[in-house]
C-alpha cells in the first residue's frame, strides 16, 4: 500500500493567517510574536526566518489594500467619462465587500494603523496617486461641475471605511453595498 504524501508546510502563510486572526481578535499591540509562534507550534527563530518583526507581518497583511488602490487607479485612469468613473467606483465597492475581513482588521487596530501610516504611503506612493487621479478626472470629465462630482464620489467611497468602520465591519453587507453604490451614482448624476 502506498503512503499518502503530506504536502509541505507553508509556514509563511500559516504565520500570516494566525497573525491576521490574532490581530483581529486581540489587536496588534496585544499580540506577541511568541504568541503567534506558540499557536503554530514553531520556534520564534522559525518565525524570524520569515519575518524580522511584528511590523513586517502587518506590512505584508496590508499589501492587498495597495494592490486594490493600484487597480482602482488604473480603472480611473482608463475611464473616458462619468459613467465609466461610476463603474470603477462600483468595482472598488465590490472589492471592499470581497475583503471585508481586511477592514475588520483595520477597524480593530486603528491606533496601530495610525502609527504605521507610512506603510500605506510606501505601498501606493501617495502623492503620485493624487496627481494621477487628478489627471484622470480632468481627462474624463466634460466640465468643472462633473469634475467636482467625480472627486466627491471618489471621496465618498474611499472615506467610507474611515467614517463608518463599525458599520462596514458589522452591518449587513448587501444593504451597505447597495446604498453606497446608489450614493455614488446619485453624486455622479448617472
trRosetta pair geometry for C-beta under 8 A, 3 or more apart (Angstrom, degrees):
i j d omega theta_ij theta_ji phi_ij phi_ji
9 14 7.0 -23 178 -17 96 141
10 13 4.2 14 126 27 116 117
10 14 6.2 143 92 -20 68 89
11 14 5.4 -58 -145 40 33 114
11 15 6.2 39 156 -25 68 102
11 40 7.4 90 -147 173 82 143
11 42 6.5 86 -143 -80 121 161
11 46 6.6 -95 -171 162 152 110
11 50 6.2 -151 113 -50 103 144
12 15 5.8 -51 -151 30 29 113
12 16 6.6 26 152 -15 62 105
12 50 4.6 -178 -100 -144 82 135
13 16 5.7 -55 -150 38 34 111
13 17 6.2 35 152 -21 67 106
14 17 5.6 -53 -145 36 32 112
14 18 6.3 26 159 -14 66 107
14 40 5.6 112 137 -127 119 122
15 18 6.1 -60 -147 41 26 105
15 19 6.0 25 156 -17 64 112
15 36 6.3 58 -150 163 77 123
15 40 6.6 -27 -86 -60 63 159
15 47 6.1 139 -118 -131 131 84
15 50 5.7 159 16 90 159 149
15 51 6.6 -169 141 -3 149 125
15 57 6.7 -112 143 -120 106 119
16 19 5.8 -56 -141 40 28 111
16 20 6.1 34 157 -24 64 106
16 57 6.8 -174 -103 -158 64 90
16 60 6.2 -91 -108 109 118 124
16 61 6.3 167 -155 -79 94 87
17 20 5.8 -53 -148 32 27 113
17 21 6.5 25 153 -16 61 108
18 21 5.6 -55 -150 38 32 112
18 22 6.2 23 156 -11 68 109
18 36 5.4 131 112 -149 120 80
18 39 5.2 159 -157 96 136 131
18 40 5.7 -111 -22 -58 162 100
19 22 5.9 -59 -141 44 30 104
19 23 5.7 29 161 -19 68 111
19 31 7.1 129 -143 139 67 149
19 36 5.4 10 -77 -118 81 133
19 54 7.8 174 -138 -146 126 77
19 57 4.8 -113 -161 165 169 136
19 58 7.6 -129 157 -68 129 59
19 61 6.7 -129 107 -57 115 135
20 23 6.0 -55 -138 39 23 108
20 24 6.2 19 159 -16 60 112
20 61 5.7 165 -88 -126 90 128
20 101 7.7 45 168 147 122 116
20 105 6.3 -59 -156 -95 78 136
21 24 6.0 -64 -151 39 24 108
21 25 6.1 13 158 -10 65 114
22 25 5.7 -58 -135 45 31 105
22 26 5.4 -21 -177 28 72 112
22 31 4.3 113 138 -119 118 138
22 35 6.5 142 -143 119 156 121
22 36 6.4 -125 22 -86 154 82
22 39 7.4 -167 -57 -7 128 161
23 26 7.3 -59 -107 60 16 76
23 27 6.6 -2 -160 -178 49 15
23 28 4.8 26 -139 -78 99 68
23 31 5.7 -88 -78 14 58 153
23 58 7.0 142 -114 -99 156 94
23 61 7.2 122 44 107 159 177
23 105 5.9 38 108 -148 111 98
23 108 6.9 132 142 95 67 127
23 109 6.0 -15 173 -54 98 140
24 101 7.4 -38 -100 -176 154 83
24 104 5.6 40 -143 120 117 103
24 105 4.9 -68 -83 -95 93 70
24 108 5.3 132 -145 21 46 160
25 108 7.8 26 0 -157 10 158
26 30 4.4 -124 154 93 101 119
26 31 5.2 126 82 -62 123 90
27 30 4.5 69 67 19 100 106
27 31 6.7 -175 85 -14 48 92
27 108 5.8 -145 -94 155 68 97
27 109 5.8 147 -148 -91 70 80
27 112 7.4 152 180 -16 87 130
28 31 6.2 -69 -148 34 24 107
28 54 7.3 134 -172 154 88 120
28 58 6.2 33 -128 -90 130 136
28 109 4.5 67 -9 -129 112 129
28 112 4.1 6 60 -48 141 176
29 109 7.8 155 -9 -133 81 90
29 111 7.2 -22 -24 89 133 120
29 112 5.9 -161 -41 -70 89 117
31 35 5.7 -121 -161 70 68 137
31 36 6.8 65 167 -50 108 95
31 54 7.4 156 98 -145 92 133
32 35 4.6 105 58 0 80 100
32 36 7.2 -142 99 -2 48 83
32 54 7.7 -91 -151 -77 33 139
33 36 5.5 -51 -151 35 39 113
33 37 6.2 34 153 -15 69 106
33 44 6.0 78 128 -135 110 102
33 47 5.9 159 -177 119 103 151
33 48 7.9 52 176 -63 145 80
33 53 7.8 -98 -69 -157 136 41
33 54 5.6 -125 -61 -66 94 96
34 37 5.9 -58 -146 41 30 107
34 38 6.1 29 156 -20 66 109
34 44 6.2 -32 -95 -79 64 118
35 38 5.8 -53 -141 37 28 110
35 39 6.3 30 159 -21 62 106
36 39 6.0 -58 -152 33 27 110
36 40 6.6 12 155 -6 62 112
36 47 6.3 107 99 -123 111 145
36 57 7.7 -103 -114 -107 171 170
37 40 5.9 -67 -151 45 32 105
37 42 5.2 -100 -157 79 81 77
37 43 6.3 -14 -178 148 134 14
37 44 4.9 -115 -22 -81 169 55
37 46 7.0 131 -137 62 111 95
37 47 4.6 -94 -82 -34 108 134
38 41 7.4 34 -173 -73 33 36
40 47 7.7 132 50 -78 141 103
42 46 4.1 -100 171 77 115 141
42 47 6.2 134 103 -48 118 81
43 46 4.7 106 56 1 76 97
43 47 7.2 -136 102 0 47 84
44 47 5.3 -51 -152 37 41 115
44 48 6.2 43 149 -20 70 104
45 48 5.6 -52 -145 38 32 111
45 49 6.7 48 149 -33 61 95
46 49 5.5 -39 -157 15 35 120
46 50 7.5 18 152 -4 59 101
47 50 6.3 -69 -165 42 37 100
47 51 6.4 -39 164 48 75 94
48 51 6.9 -86 -123 74 31 54
48 52 6.6 48 -154 -119 76 35
51 54 7.7 79 135 -84 130 23
51 56 4.5 173 -163 93 93 120
51 57 4.9 31 -157 -62 163 83
51 60 7.5 -103 -103 -1 118 135
52 56 5.1 100 47 -22 79 152
53 56 4.8 112 55 -1 72 98
53 57 7.5 -127 103 -2 49 83
54 57 5.5 -48 -157 30 41 114
54 58 6.6 38 147 -16 68 103
55 58 5.6 -54 -150 38 36 111
55 59 6.3 43 150 -25 67 102
55 116 6.7 -179 -144 -107 97 123
56 59 5.5 -48 -147 31 34 116
56 60 6.7 32 154 -17 64 101
57 60 6.0 -57 -156 35 32 108
57 61 6.4 30 148 -18 66 108
58 61 5.4 -55 -146 38 36 113
58 62 6.3 33 154 -20 67 107
58 109 8.0 -145 -135 150 127 161
58 112 7.3 -111 -138 146 160 126
58 116 6.3 -63 117 -139 136 174
58 119 7.3 -88 117 -91 96 168
59 62 5.8 -61 -151 37 29 109
59 63 7.2 55 148 -48 60 86
59 116 7.5 -139 -76 -173 75 129
59 119 5.2 -146 -114 -136 82 123
60 63 5.7 -23 -161 -12 39 119
61 64 7.9 -40 170 10 42 98
61 102 8.0 173 165 -130 86 88
61 105 6.8 -123 154 163 129 159
62 65 5.7 -43 -176 27 70 113
62 66 7.1 72 133 -20 79 99
62 116 7.8 -169 -35 128 158 129
62 119 5.4 65 79 137 158 132
62 120 6.8 -99 166 -76 133 72
62 123 6.9 -130 123 -44 102 152
63 66 5.4 -54 -158 33 47 116
63 67 6.5 45 150 -19 75 102
63 123 6.6 -175 -122 -121 53 130
64 67 5.5 -54 -149 36 40 112
64 68 6.3 41 153 -20 70 103
64 99 6.3 -178 136 -134 138 145
64 102 6.1 -106 77 -106 133 153
65 68 5.6 -51 -147 37 35 113
65 69 6.3 37 153 -20 66 105
65 102 6.8 171 -58 161 94 138
65 120 6.8 -42 103 -118 128 98
65 123 7.1 77 86 110 84 159
66 69 5.7 -55 -147 36 30 111
66 70 6.4 31 154 -20 65 105
66 120 7.2 -171 -76 -141 88 58
66 123 3.1 -107 -97 169 132 125
66 124 5.3 -156 -135 -56 80 87
67 70 5.7 -52 -147 35 31 112
67 71 6.4 28 155 -15 64 106
68 71 5.9 -57 -148 39 30 108
68 72 6.2 33 152 -21 65 106
68 92 6.9 107 172 -133 104 87
68 95 5.2 151 -138 154 120 147
68 99 7.2 -99 -66 11 147 158
69 72 5.6 -51 -144 36 31 113
69 73 6.3 34 155 -21 64 105
69 123 7.4 100 45 119 133 108
69 124 4.7 -26 103 -108 144 141
69 129 6.9 -21 162 -128 117 145
70 73 5.8 -53 -150 35 29 113
70 74 6.6 32 150 -19 62 103
70 124 6.6 -149 -59 -119 78 88
71 74 5.6 -52 -151 34 35 113
71 75 6.4 32 152 -17 66 105
71 91 8.0 -114 131 134 109 130
71 95 7.9 149 80 -83 131 158
72 75 5.7 -58 -150 39 32 110
72 76 6.2 31 153 -19 67 106
72 88 6.5 108 -155 171 67 101
72 91 7.3 178 -106 92 75 109
72 92 4.8 39 -104 -82 121 125
72 95 7.8 -117 -64 31 104 153
73 76 5.7 -53 -144 37 31 110
73 77 6.3 30 157 -18 65 107
73 124 8.0 151 -27 -160 141 109
73 129 6.0 -101 -94 -140 140 88
73 132 5.7 43 -168 110 116 136
73 133 6.7 -86 -125 -69 87 83
73 136 7.7 -167 -164 -28 63 153
74 77 5.9 -57 -147 38 28 110
74 78 6.3 23 155 -16 64 111
75 78 5.8 -59 -146 40 30 109
75 79 6.7 48 151 -41 63 95
75 87 7.7 -127 176 105 119 86
75 88 3.8 157 131 -126 114 107
75 91 6.0 -119 -151 53 173 149
75 92 7.8 -167 59 -43 144 97
76 79 5.6 -37 -154 7 35 119
76 85 6.7 46 -133 -127 74 77
76 88 5.1 151 -73 147 60 163
76 132 7.9 106 87 131 115 93
76 133 6.1 -2 122 -122 152 73
76 136 4.5 77 135 140 91 159
76 137 7.7 -19 173 -55 112 68
76 140 8.0 -110 180 -9 65 148
76 154 7.6 42 -112 -102 140 128
77 132 6.2 -45 -76 174 119 102
77 135 7.4 19 -118 94 91 99
77 136 4.4 -100 -94 -96 51 119
77 139 7.8 42 -153 51 57 142
78 84 7.3 -111 110 160 75 133
78 88 7.8 149 60 -81 90 127
79 84 3.7 171 -142 111 81 106
79 85 4.5 102 169 -69 158 61
79 87 7.3 168 -109 54 107 96
79 88 5.4 -82 -59 -19 126 133
79 136 6.5 70 46 177 98 107
79 140 4.8 9 111 -102 93 151
80 84 5.5 69 35 20 65 151
80 139 7.9 -72 -128 133 46 95
80 140 5.8 162 171 -121 13 87
81 84 5.5 95 52 14 64 99
81 85 7.1 -111 111 -6 36 93
81 140 5.6 -171 -89 -171 16 88
81 142 7.4 22 -136 -42 90 99
82 85 5.2 -49 -146 34 37 119
82 86 6.5 45 151 -23 65 99
82 140 6.8 141 -59 144 46 106
82 141 6.9 62 -66 -109 92 61
82 142 7.6 -63 -23 -1 109 97
82 146 5.6 -104 -69 -162 128 115
82 149 7.2 18 -134 94 129 121
82 150 6.4 -123 -118 -78 85 103
82 188 5.3 161 176 -174 109 109
82 189 7.3 -4 148 62 151 89
82 190 6.0 -178 124 -54 104 124
83 86 5.6 -48 -153 32 33 114
83 87 6.7 36 147 -20 63 102
83 190 5.5 152 -98 -135 70 148
84 87 5.2 -45 -148 33 40 117
84 88 6.5 45 150 -21 65 99
84 140 6.9 -124 67 -144 108 133
85 88 5.7 -51 -152 33 33 112
85 89 6.6 28 151 -13 64 106
85 137 7.7 65 -114 -111 140 67
85 140 5.7 134 -54 130 113 153
85 150 5.3 -52 174 -131 161 107
85 153 7.1 102 137 78 112 141
85 188 6.6 177 90 -124 111 139
86 89 5.8 -57 -148 41 32 108
86 90 6.2 37 151 -23 66 105
86 153 7.2 -63 -98 171 68 159
86 184 6.2 141 -138 135 80 107
86 185 5.8 65 -148 -99 131 70
86 188 5.0 -148 -77 66 107 168
86 190 5.0 -102 -42 55 159 148
87 90 5.5 -50 -146 34 32 114
87 91 6.6 40 151 -24 63 100
88 91 5.6 -48 -155 28 33 116
88 92 6.8 26 151 -14 64 102
89 92 5.7 -51 -147 37 38 107
89 93 6.4 43 151 -22 66 101
89 153 5.8 -69 -80 145 169 110
89 154 6.6 -126 -95 -92 118 57
89 157 5.2 -156 -157 -42 102 156
89 184 4.9 -171 121 -162 138 148
90 93 5.6 -50 -149 33 34 114
90 94 6.6 37 151 -19 63 103
90 181 5.7 52 -117 -126 89 104
90 184 7.0 -170 -67 84 69 149
91 94 5.7 -58 -158 35 32 113
91 95 6.5 32 147 -21 66 104
92 95 5.2 -47 -147 34 40 116
92 96 6.7 52 150 -27 65 94
92 157 5.9 82 93 162 123 140
92 158 7.9 -17 139 -74 148 75
93 96 5.6 -44 -156 23 35 116
93 97 7.1 21 152 -6 63 103
93 157 6.1 -98 -69 -134 87 114
93 177 5.9 128 154 -144 109 79
93 180 5.3 171 -135 108 130 124
93 181 5.7 -178 93 -71 167 82
93 184 7.2 -125 -46 -14 138 148
94 97 6.0 -64 -155 43 35 102
94 98 6.1 36 149 -21 70 108
94 177 7.3 66 -91 -147 52 125
95 98 5.3 -52 -140 38 35 113
95 99 6.1 4 164 8 68 113
96 99 6.4 -82 -150 55 22 89
96 100 6.9 58 149 -80 63 69
96 103 6.7 37 -165 -43 83 142
96 160 7.5 6 -134 77 165 129
96 161 7.0 -158 -142 -56 123 117
96 168 7.3 -77 167 -154 120 122
96 177 7.8 177 75 -99 107 91
97 100 5.6 7 -144 -51 42 107
97 173 5.1 113 -140 -166 116 118
97 176 7.6 158 -85 85 114 109
97 177 5.2 -15 -47 -78 149 126
99 102 4.3 -11 163 19 100 125
99 103 6.8 104 115 -18 81 89
100 103 5.5 -54 -154 37 45 110
100 104 6.5 52 146 -24 69 98
100 168 7.1 -161 -140 160 92 84
100 169 7.1 147 177 -118 94 48
100 173 6.5 -77 -71 -100 154 125
101 104 5.4 -48 -153 31 38 117
101 105 6.7 45 147 -22 64 98
102 105 5.6 -49 -157 29 35 115
102 106 6.7 33 147 -16 65 102
103 106 5.4 -45 -147 36 41 114
103 107 6.2 46 151 -22 67 102
103 161 5.3 -115 -140 -133 121 130
103 165 7.0 -160 169 -145 97 80
103 168 5.4 -73 141 130 144 126
103 169 6.0 -149 114 -78 95 82
104 107 5.6 -50 -145 36 32 113
104 108 6.3 31 156 -19 64 107
104 169 4.6 116 -98 -135 75 110
105 108 6.0 -59 -149 37 26 109
105 109 6.3 -14 163 15 62 117
106 109 6.4 -85 -145 56 24 87
106 110 7.0 61 158 -80 65 62
106 113 5.8 49 -150 -74 78 153
106 161 6.9 38 90 160 143 129
106 165 7.1 -125 104 -137 96 124
107 110 6.5 -5 -155 -49 31 98
107 161 7.8 -115 -64 -175 93 93
107 165 4.1 159 -107 165 104 119
107 166 6.6 136 -156 -74 139 51
107 168 7.4 -177 -61 73 133 104
107 169 4.8 -74 14 -45 163 146
109 112 4.3 -43 179 46 99 115
109 113 5.5 110 114 -32 87 92
110 113 5.5 -56 -145 34 29 114
110 114 6.7 34 156 -24 64 99
110 165 7.2 -150 -74 5 122 177
111 114 6.0 -52 -159 26 31 111
111 115 7.0 25 148 -12 62 104
112 115 5.6 -56 -154 38 39 111
112 116 6.1 13 155 1 72 112
113 116 5.9 -68 -139 54 31 95
113 117 6.8 72 151 -74 62 67
114 117 5.7 -6 -161 -46 34 109
116 119 4.7 9 158 -8 95 121
117 120 6.2 -48 -170 28 52 106
117 121 6.9 46 140 -13 72 106
118 121 5.3 -58 -153 41 45 114
118 122 6.1 48 149 -25 74 101
119 122 5.8 -55 -152 33 30 111
119 123 6.5 27 152 -20 64 107
120 123 5.6 -57 -150 35 34 112
120 124 6.4 -17 169 18 69 108
120 126 7.3 65 120 -69 87 111
121 124 7.0 -81 -136 53 24 76
121 125 7.3 63 179 -102 60 20
121 126 4.6 -46 -126 -18 81 120
122 125 8.0 14 -160 -63 19 55
124 129 5.3 17 150 -52 104 142
125 128 4.2 5 128 32 114 121
125 129 6.2 143 89 -27 69 88
126 129 5.6 -57 -148 31 28 114
126 130 6.8 28 157 -19 64 101
127 130 5.8 -51 -154 31 35 111
127 131 6.7 32 152 -15 65 104
128 131 5.8 -56 -152 37 35 111
128 132 6.2 33 153 -18 68 108
129 132 5.8 -57 -148 38 30 110
129 133 6.3 30 155 -19 66 106
130 133 5.9 -54 -146 36 30 109
130 134 6.4 31 155 -19 64 106
131 134 5.8 -55 -149 36 30 112
131 135 6.4 28 154 -16 64 107
132 135 5.7 -55 -148 38 32 110
132 136 6.2 33 153 -21 66 107
133 136 5.6 -54 -145 37 32 112
133 137 6.3 33 155 -20 66 104
133 154 7.0 130 -167 -175 130 167
134 137 5.9 -53 -148 35 29 110
134 138 6.3 27 155 -17 64 109
135 138 5.8 -56 -146 39 30 111
135 139 6.2 29 156 -19 65 110
136 139 5.8 -58 -146 38 28 110
136 140 6.2 10 162 -7 65 114
137 140 6.3 -70 -143 44 25 98
137 141 5.7 19 167 -21 68 118
137 147 5.2 91 154 -141 110 83
137 150 4.9 163 -135 102 102 137
137 151 6.2 23 -122 -59 158 84
137 154 8.0 -87 -79 -14 120 143
138 141 6.3 -54 -129 33 22 107
138 147 6.6 24 -90 -111 53 126
140 150 7.0 133 85 -113 115 159
141 144 7.6 80 140 -90 139 17
141 146 4.1 165 -152 99 96 108
141 147 4.2 -25 -83 -66 178 73
141 150 5.9 -118 -76 -6 112 141
142 146 5.3 70 41 12 74 156
143 146 5.3 98 55 10 66 101
143 147 7.3 -118 107 -6 38 90
144 147 5.3 -50 -149 33 38 116
144 148 6.5 42 153 -22 67 100
145 148 5.7 -51 -154 31 32 113
145 149 6.7 29 150 -15 64 105
146 149 5.6 -53 -148 38 36 111
146 150 6.2 39 152 -23 67 105
147 150 5.7 -55 -147 35 30 112
147 151 6.5 27 156 -14 65 105
148 151 6.1 -57 -150 38 29 107
148 152 6.2 28 153 -19 64 111
149 152 5.5 -56 -144 39 31 114
149 153 6.2 33 156 -21 66 105
149 187 5.6 162 -164 152 84 76
149 188 5.3 125 148 -115 116 43
149 189 6.2 -34 -159 0 162 103
150 153 5.9 -52 -146 34 29 110
150 154 6.5 29 154 -17 62 106
150 188 6.8 57 -87 -112 56 94
151 154 5.7 -55 -148 38 32 112
151 155 6.2 34 153 -20 65 107
152 155 5.6 -54 -148 37 30 114
152 156 6.5 37 152 -25 63 102
152 187 5.2 -146 108 -174 109 128
153 156 5.6 -48 -149 29 33 114
153 157 6.8 26 155 -13 63 104
153 184 4.8 83 -157 -149 105 76
153 187 4.3 167 -80 94 86 130
153 188 5.0 15 -63 -54 151 94
154 157 6.0 -61 -154 39 32 106
154 158 6.0 11 161 -4 70 116
155 158 6.2 -64 -131 48 27 98
155 159 5.5 9 175 -5 67 121
156 159 6.7 -65 -132 45 15 98
156 160 6.7 39 158 -57 55 96
156 180 7.5 168 141 -156 105 82
156 183 5.8 -148 168 126 148 119
156 184 6.1 -171 83 -86 131 73
156 187 6.1 -175 -8 -27 149 160
157 160 6.0 -38 -158 -10 27 116
157 180 6.9 98 -107 175 74 114
157 184 6.2 31 -57 -88 107 124
159 162 5.0 -63 -162 43 61 116
159 163 5.6 39 148 -10 92 110
160 163 6.4 -70 -143 46 26 95
160 164 5.7 -38 -179 42 67 109
160 168 6.6 116 136 -72 97 127
160 180 6.3 13 -107 -123 159 130
161 164 7.0 -75 -114 66 20 68
161 165 5.6 54 -180 -96 63 73
161 168 5.3 -26 -112 -1 72 172
162 165 7.0 4 -130 -52 12 97
164 167 4.0 -37 174 42 105 121
164 168 5.6 114 111 -26 87 92
165 168 5.6 -57 -146 39 31 112
165 169 6.1 21 159 -12 67 111
166 169 5.8 -59 -140 44 30 105
166 170 5.6 -16 173 19 68 117
166 171 7.9 92 125 -30 59 92
167 170 6.8 -75 -125 56 18 81
167 171 4.4 16 -175 -27 64 133
167 176 6.7 149 147 -104 96 127
168 171 6.6 -13 -72 28 14 107
168 176 6.6 138 -110 -169 56 159
171 175 6.8 -101 155 70 106 109
171 176 5.1 105 102 -53 125 123
172 175 4.3 56 87 15 110 112
172 176 6.5 165 83 -13 56 87
173 176 5.8 -60 -141 41 31 109
173 177 5.8 27 164 -17 69 111
174 177 6.0 -54 -141 40 26 109
174 178 6.2 27 159 -19 62 111
175 178 5.9 -56 -144 38 27 110
175 179 6.1 16 162 -10 64 112
176 179 6.2 -64 -144 43 24 103
176 180 6.0 22 160 -18 64 112
177 180 5.9 -56 -140 38 25 109
177 181 6.3 26 159 -17 62 108
178 181 6.0 -60 -152 37 26 110
178 182 6.4 25 151 -18 63 109
179 182 5.4 -51 -144 37 35 114
179 183 6.3 39 154 -23 66 102
180 183 5.6 -49 -146 33 32 113
180 184 6.5 34 153 -19 63 103
181 184 5.8 -53 -149 35 32 111
181 185 6.4 27 155 -14 65 107
182 185 5.9 -57 -146 40 30 108
182 186 6.1 32 154 -22 65 109
183 186 5.6 -56 -146 37 29 114
183 187 6.3 31 155 -20 65 105
184 187 5.8 -54 -148 35 29 110
184 188 6.3 16 157 -7 64 111
185 188 5.9 -62 -144 47 29 105
185 190 5.3 -97 -155 73 79 80
186 189 7.5 31 -179 -72 29 38
